[in-house]
């Protein structure tokens, strides 16, 4: 084993020496890390979709500090990893397309770990259990156990734009106070066969970001369906917020509404309505 290591070290040294002599950069590319791989059927053709880290991702809201990982800024992220993340499509074992997912993160105000995940994508790596915080105090080896848990599935395909193709999945891209997880839907559609984030009719160039229950309302029917996003008194809110969502033939429409919070026995009033 020692001899093999010595030969490998010499080979690397000769390689770097040659690159220096040729004026070439000596940075060794990081090995990609496949976080998840799933099969998608696009227009009747099977593809392999992969979530791929550019190199070994860093830990964020990790199991080494469960007390921090269970706070509001880490909602949906514990126990997670962050770095450069791409969605890769492969056909017949050949890469046909790659999408850098980092620009999607932090599109909405992000009540997250701050600079730790700035300019990064992030994904939950190990699932959080309800009793982890209580167990942390009495089980010093809990972090090691957590790292043995199976990774949560990210790519669960569905037809969110109701174009007849279940070729999109939800990806958490932000968190609003406190613990209100925000998602974009990523995939390909009949109108756009390339990887992209779904948009609304009102804002066709801006990724649509909504809570999971708003996206799931689109799966139940074409709509319109109203879903509450913030209740009266939540974080001292003086208004109740809701989204009215609908989708048909690949077109998603979303209206954001704000209502007054009246005294008991009185009816709420619509204060504002905008197209999202």
N, C-alpha and C positions, 0 to 999 in steps of 0.2 A: 504493500500500500504506500509506504514512504517513497519507494522508487518511482511509482506511478505519479505521485504528487510532485516529485522533483522534475520529472519529465514534462508534466503539464505546466509547471511554473516556468521552465526554460522555454517552452513553446510560446507561452504568453509573452515572455520577455522579448523573444525574437520578433514576435508580431508587433508589439508596441514599438520596438526599436526601428523596424522597417517602416511603420507608419510615420514615426517622427522624421526619419530620413526623407520620406516622400512628401513631408509637409502636410500629412493628413491628420485630422482630429483623432485623438486617442480615446475619446469617451466610448465606453462599451455600452451598447444599448441594453436597457433593462429587459428582463424576460417578461412577456405579458402573462397575466394571471386571469384565467377564465373564472368569473364569479358564478355564472349560471349559463346553461345551454338548454334550449328548448327547440322543438320542431314546430314550424308554422307552415300552414298550407296557403299559398298565395296564388290565386287564379288557377287552382288545381295542381300546382307544382309544390312539392315538399321542399322546404328550406330549413337550414339550421341557423337559428338566431343565438348570438352569444353576447352576454354582458362581459366586457373584457377590460380589466385594469391595465394601464400602460406598463406598470411595474408593480412591485409589492406595495399595496395600499397601506396608509398609516391608520392607526386606531383613533377613533373619536367616540366619546361617551362610552368608553370601554369598560369591561368587567373588572378591571383593576380598581376602579373607584365607583362602586355601585351607588353610593349616596349621591354622587353627581349625575350618574347616568339616569337616575329616576326623577330628575328635576324637569320642569317644563321645557327648557331649551333643548333637551335631548329627546323630547317626545317623538316617537316613531323612528328615532335614530339609534337608540340603545339596543344592543351593543353594536356599534357600527364601524365602518371603515370609510376613508375618503382618499381621493386622488384623481388622476385623469382616467375617466371612464368612457368607453365607447360601446355603441351597439353595432354589432357586426352581423351582416347577412352572408350566408354561404350557400352555394348551390353546387352539387356534385363535388363537394370538398374544395371548392374554390371561392375565395372572398369576392363578392360582387358589389358590396357597398359597406361603408362605415360612417357612423354618425357620432360626432363628439357630443356627449350629453352635458358637459359642464355648463354651457351657456344657459341651460334651463333652470339651474339652481339659483335660488334667491331672487326670482322674478318678482315675487311678492315680498313685503317686509318680513324678514326672517328672524324670529325670536330664537335663534340657535346659539351654538357655541362661539359665535363671533369669528374672529380672525383665524381660528383653528381650521375652519373649512372654507375660507375665502378662496374663490377661484377654483374650487374643487367640486366634484360630484361626490355624493355620499350614499351609502346603502347600509341597511341593517345587515349584520353578518351573523350574529347569534341572537336567538329570541330572548326577550325579557319575560320572566315569570313573576307573578304577583307577589310571591313570598321571597324573592331574592334579597330585598332590603333587610328583612328580618333575619334571614339566614346568614347574611354577611357578617354579623356581629359574633356569631358562634361557630362559623365554619371557615377557617382560614384558607382552605383549598377550594373554595367555591368558584373562584375565577377559572381555575383549571377545568372544573366540571362544566362551566358555561361554555368553554371553548370546544367541548365535545358535542354540543347540541347541533343538530342539522340546521343548515342555513334556511331561512324562510324563502319561499318561492316569490320571485318578483314578477316574472313574465307569466301572467295569467291572461290569456287572450280572450277578447270579447269584441262585440260590434257596437262601440259607443256612438258612432255617427250614423248608425242604422242604414248602411249602404249595402247590407247583405253579406259582408265579409267580416269574420271575427279575426281581425289582423291587427289589433291594438291592445296595449296593456297599460296599466296605470303605474306611474313612477312618482314617489313622493319627492317633491322638489322644494319644499319649504314648510314652515310651521308658523302659524300666527298665535299670539298669546291667548290662552295658555293651553298648548297642546292641540290646537286646531290644525290638523295635518292638511297640507295642500298638495294636490296631484295634477300632473299633466298626463295626457294620454299619448303614447308614442306608438308609431307603426306605419303601415302603408294603407292607402285607400284607393277606391276606384278613380277618384279625381286626381290623386297624387300617388303614383306608384313608387315613389322614393321615400325613404325613411324621413319622418317629420313628426312634429308635435301637432296634434289637432288644434284647429282654430275655430272661431265662431264666424258667423256671417257678418257681424258688425265689425270685426277686427281680423280680417283674413291673414294679416302678416304677423300677428302677435299670438304666441302660444296661449291657449286657454288653460287657466289654472283654477281648479275648484276643489272643494272638499270631496272625499270619496262618495258620500251619500248623494251628492248632486250628480256625479257621474253614473252611479248605480241606478238613479232614477231614470236615466235614459235607456237602460236595458229593459225596464219594465213596460215601456210603451213609448210611442212617439211624443206623448205629452200634449199640451204643456203640463208640467208638474212643478209644484212649489215646494221648496225645501228650506227650512230655517237654517241660517248660518250663524246668527247670534241672537240670544234671548235678552229680554229686558233685564237690566241689572248685571249682566255678565261683564266683569271688569268695569263696573260702574257705567255701563252703556245706558244711555237715555232713549235708545231706539231699539226696535227689533228689526233684524235684517233677514232677508230671504233672497233666494235665487229662483227664478222661474225658468225652467229648462225644457227644451224640446229638440227633437232631431228627426230628420226624415231624408232619405236619399242622399246621405252624406253631408247634409247641411245642419249645423248645430246653431240654435238660437238661445241666447241667455239674456235675461233681464235681471238687474239687481234692484231690489226695492228696499226702502227704509220706511218703517212705520213708527208712529208715536207710541209711547208707553203710557197709556191713560190710567187714571185712577180706577179703582175697582168699580165695576158696574158700568163703565163708559166704554165706548167702542174706539178702537185704534183708528188712526187716520194715516193715509199714505202721504209721506213727506216728500219722497224723491223716487224717481224711477229712471234708470239708465240702461243702455244696451252694453253688455259686456262682450 
